[in-house]
């Protein structure tokens, strides 16, 4: 049995997609959802999916007690699915190469502190990039700089807007994120 924890801050569409993808797989269990935003729709998704929910404050999140709580769950993988806080060093050390993130751009471009969600798409469109995409990467102590596991790209078209680009990126996330998680869990080439 492979055990995963999903960290969220927002709508939870990737949480929903991951849960749906593994729903009929008896070898994968989502042991909990960790959420730092009491207004996130992901909370409702977790409840509707019957997945235990752990609401977290910043003080708790950065504590040794939370790292120990997560270690006790014996997760094979922690998945950041739109989670906006920097992961504390203690948790990274407790889960080396076992925490992954999805970023809505082709890293190393448009990554780092402040580059999330619409901010990324606005910057990509403003720079008149030919392509954007998603990057799934391991998490380390520096925002968006961990080893890249997988990338997929889309072309920007004439008249592309941040919203139209966001829709394309969301499609890539929905298609690829669960598949890459599965390959990592079962040690297949991501």
SESE-24951 format. One record per residue (C-alpha): residue number from 1; x, y, z. Coordinates in nm, 4 decimals. Layout:
N
{NUM; {X; Y; Z}};
...
END
This chain:
190
{1; {0.0000; 0.0000; 0.0000}};
{2; {0.1368; 0.3390; -0.1035}};
{3; {0.0365; 0.6270; 0.1234}};
{4; {0.0144; 0.9888; 0.0130}};
{5; {-0.0687; 1.3170; 0.1840}};
{6; {-0.1919; 1.6126; -0.0205}};
{7; {-0.1269; 1.9724; 0.0877}};
{8; {-0.3662; 2.2380; -0.0471}};
{9; {-0.4407; 2.6087; -0.0126}};
{10; {-0.7154; 2.6765; -0.2682}};
{11; {-0.9872; 2.5286; -0.4844}};
{12; {-0.8563; 2.1727; -0.4737}};
{13; {-0.9125; 2.0738; -0.8365}};
{14; {-0.5848; 1.8797; -0.8388}};
{15; {-0.6823; 1.7135; -0.5088}};
{16; {-1.0102; 1.6057; -0.6699}};
{17; {-0.8378; 1.4783; -0.9835}};
{18; {-0.5771; 1.2824; -0.7859}};
{19; {-0.8460; 1.1289; -0.5629}};
{20; {-1.0569; 1.0345; -0.8660}};
{21; {-0.7530; 0.8875; -1.0440}};
{22; {-0.6644; 0.6591; -0.7515}};
{23; {-1.0209; 0.5878; -0.6383}};
{24; {-1.0278; 0.2316; -0.7698}};
{25; {-0.6626; 0.1538; -0.6985}};
{26; {-0.6368; -0.0590; -0.3816}};
{27; {-0.2602; -0.0012; -0.3722}};
{28; {-0.2845; 0.3768; -0.3112}};
{29; {-0.4373; 0.5547; -0.0120}};
{30; {-0.4671; 0.9289; 0.0434}};
{31; {-0.4132; 0.9339; 0.4192}};
{32; {-0.4952; 1.3004; 0.4720}};
{33; {-0.5328; 1.6468; 0.3269}};
{34; {-0.3407; 1.9295; 0.4951}};
{35; {-0.4904; 2.2752; 0.4383}};
{36; {-0.3668; 2.6161; 0.5539}};
{37; {-0.6602; 2.8257; 0.4292}};
{38; {-0.9930; 2.8087; 0.6175}};
{39; {-1.1692; 2.9579; 0.3113}};
{40; {-1.0333; 2.7007; 0.0632}};
{41; {-1.2926; 2.5042; -0.1328}};
{42; {-1.0510; 2.2119; -0.1051}};
{43; {-1.1903; 2.1629; 0.2482}};
{44; {-1.5311; 2.0733; 0.1031}};
{45; {-1.3672; 1.8467; -0.1519}};
{46; {-1.1768; 1.6581; 0.1206}};
{47; {-1.4969; 1.6168; 0.3242}};
{48; {-1.6934; 1.4989; 0.0201}};
{49; {-1.4171; 1.2506; -0.0624}};
{50; {-1.4087; 1.1212; 0.2950}};
{51; {-1.0391; 1.2036; 0.3356}};
{52; {-0.9226; 1.3118; 0.6827}};
{53; {-0.8579; 1.6860; 0.6886}};
{54; {-0.5854; 1.8561; 0.8912}};
{55; {-0.6239; 2.2324; 0.9130}};
{56; {-0.2922; 2.3943; 1.0012}};
{57; {-0.1722; 2.7303; 1.1293}};
{58; {0.1646; 2.8688; 1.0259}};
{59; {0.2984; 2.8216; 1.3799}};
{60; {0.1892; 2.4562; 1.3849}};
{61; {0.3186; 2.3990; 1.0319}};
{62; {0.6686; 2.5143; 1.1227}};
{63; {0.6811; 2.3108; 1.4442}};
{64; {0.8692; 1.9925; 1.5154}};
{65; {0.5405; 1.8486; 1.6426}};
{66; {0.3864; 1.8725; 1.2930}};
{67; {0.6911; 1.7089; 1.1365}};
{68; {0.6542; 1.4248; 1.3888}};
{69; {0.2804; 1.4045; 1.3184}};
{70; {0.3516; 1.3685; 0.9473}};
{71; {0.6311; 1.1157; 1.0081}};
{72; {0.3874; 0.9040; 1.2105}};
{73; {0.1645; 0.8765; 0.9032}};
{74; {0.4445; 0.6911; 0.7188}};
{75; {0.3638; 0.8528; 0.3863}};
{76; {0.5446; 0.7416; 0.0756}};
{77; {0.4855; 1.0822; -0.0838}};
{78; {0.3696; 1.4302; 0.0134}};
{79; {0.2038; 1.6066; -0.2800}};
{80; {0.1803; 1.9856; -0.2889}};
{81; {-0.1275; 2.0608; -0.4998}};
{82; {-0.1565; 2.4370; -0.4953}};
{83; {-0.0050; 2.4746; -0.1493}};
{84; {0.1379; 2.8226; -0.1025}};
{85; {0.3615; 2.8022; 0.2055}};
{86; {0.7298; 2.7231; 0.2012}};
{87; {0.7946; 2.3748; 0.3393}};
{88; {0.9995; 2.3783; 0.6620}};
{89; {1.3462; 2.2234; 0.6568}};
{90; {1.2503; 1.9689; 0.9215}};
{91; {0.9758; 1.8243; 0.7044}};
{92; {1.2028; 1.8190; 0.3973}};
{93; {1.4666; 1.6321; 0.5991}};
{94; {1.2054; 1.3871; 0.7305}};
{95; {1.0850; 1.3229; 0.3741}};
{96; {1.3923; 1.3537; 0.1480}};
{97; {1.2972; 1.3267; -0.2205}};
{98; {0.9432; 1.2391; -0.1066}};
{99; {0.7781; 1.5813; -0.1369}};
{100; {0.6721; 1.6953; -0.4823}};
{101; {0.5174; 2.0138; -0.6140}};
{102; {0.3458; 2.1139; -0.9361}};
{103; {0.4331; 2.4569; -1.0708}};
{104; {0.2355; 2.6326; -1.3491}};
{105; {0.5370; 2.7284; -1.5621}};
{106; {0.8427; 2.5747; -1.7231}};
{107; {1.0978; 2.6061; -1.4460}};
{108; {1.3510; 2.7493; -1.3969}};
{109; {1.1635; 3.0390; -1.5592}};
{110; {0.8850; 3.2074; -1.3605}};
{111; {0.9581; 3.0306; -1.0354}};
{112; {1.0418; 3.1427; -0.6858}};
{113; {0.8734; 3.3454; -0.4149}};
{114; {0.5669; 3.5301; -0.5428}};
{115; {0.5328; 3.3242; -0.8603}};
{116; {0.2127; 3.1281; -0.8147}};
{117; {-0.1250; 3.1081; -0.9846}};
{118; {-0.2291; 3.4091; -1.1916}};
{119; {0.0997; 3.5898; -1.1164}};
{120; {0.2838; 3.3294; -1.3237}};
{121; {0.0464; 3.3462; -1.6204}};
{122; {0.0487; 3.7271; -1.6199}};
{123; {0.4291; 3.7313; -1.6285}};
{124; {0.4498; 3.4701; -1.9052}};
{125; {0.1996; 3.6560; -2.1260}};
{126; {0.3631; 3.9943; -2.0561}};
{127; {0.7019; 3.8514; -2.1613}};
{128; {0.5490; 3.7245; -2.4880}};
{129; {0.6849; 3.3755; -2.4309}};
{130; {0.6260; 3.1234; -2.7096}};
{131; {0.5575; 2.8408; -2.4615}};
{132; {0.4538; 2.7798; -2.1048}};
{133; {0.3604; 2.4633; -1.9221}};
{134; {0.3873; 2.2709; -1.5998}};
{135; {0.6808; 2.1469; -1.3981}};
{136; {0.6562; 1.8701; -1.1402}};
{137; {0.9599; 1.8769; -0.9144}};
{138; {1.0967; 1.7587; -0.5828}};
{139; {1.0811; 2.0143; -0.3038}};
{140; {1.3928; 2.1429; -0.1339}};
{141; {1.4662; 2.4424; 0.0894}};
{142; {1.4534; 2.6953; -0.2000}};
{143; {1.1246; 2.7796; -0.3765}};
{144; {1.0835; 2.5963; -0.7076}};
{145; {1.4459; 2.4854; -0.7341}};
{146; {1.4250; 2.1143; -0.6561}};
{147; {1.5121; 1.8468; -0.9100}};
{148; {1.2718; 1.8479; -1.2050}};
{149; {1.0784; 1.5235; -1.2475}};
{150; {0.8527; 1.6093; -1.5420}};
{151; {0.7572; 1.8979; -1.7705}};
{152; {0.4858; 1.9428; -2.0321}};
{153; {0.4387; 2.2499; -2.2464}};
{154; {0.1780; 2.4359; -2.4470}};
{155; {0.2164; 2.7069; -2.7096}};
{156; {0.0921; 3.0571; -2.6465}};
{157; {-0.1256; 3.1804; -2.9293}};
{158; {-0.1803; 3.5272; -3.0720}};
{159; {-0.4013; 3.7182; -2.8292}};
{160; {-0.3322; 3.4779; -2.5402}};
{161; {-0.4517; 3.6148; -2.2065}};
{162; {-0.3519; 3.5089; -1.8559}};
{163; {-0.6962; 3.3476; -1.8188}};
{164; {-0.6765; 3.1531; -2.1456}};
{165; {-0.3246; 3.0405; -2.0573}};
{166; {-0.4410; 2.9373; -1.7095}};
{167; {-0.7051; 2.7137; -1.8681}};
{168; {-0.4419; 2.5433; -2.0853}};
{169; {-0.2105; 2.4939; -1.7871}};
{170; {-0.4963; 2.3526; -1.5809}};
{171; {-0.5587; 2.0971; -1.8550}};
{172; {-0.1944; 1.9883; -1.8402}};
{173; {-0.2114; 1.9582; -1.4608}};
{174; {-0.5252; 1.7458; -1.4728}};
{175; {-0.3799; 1.5160; -1.7386}};
{176; {-0.0264; 1.4656; -1.6109}};
{177; {-0.0099; 1.5168; -1.2325}};
{178; {-0.1831; 1.1921; -1.1246}};
{179; {0.0112; 0.9879; -1.3806}};
{180; {0.3448; 1.1270; -1.2612}};
{181; {0.2486; 1.0649; -0.8971}};
{182; {0.1709; 0.7027; -0.9848}};
{183; {0.5059; 0.6578; -1.1607}};
{184; {0.6927; 0.8037; -0.8622}};
{185; {0.5015; 0.5857; -0.6139}};
{186; {0.5809; 0.2703; -0.8072}};
{187; {0.9383; 0.3675; -0.9001}};
{188; {0.8722; 0.3903; -1.2698}};
{189; {1.0502; 0.6471; -1.4842}};
{190; {0.8608; 0.9717; -1.4371}};
END
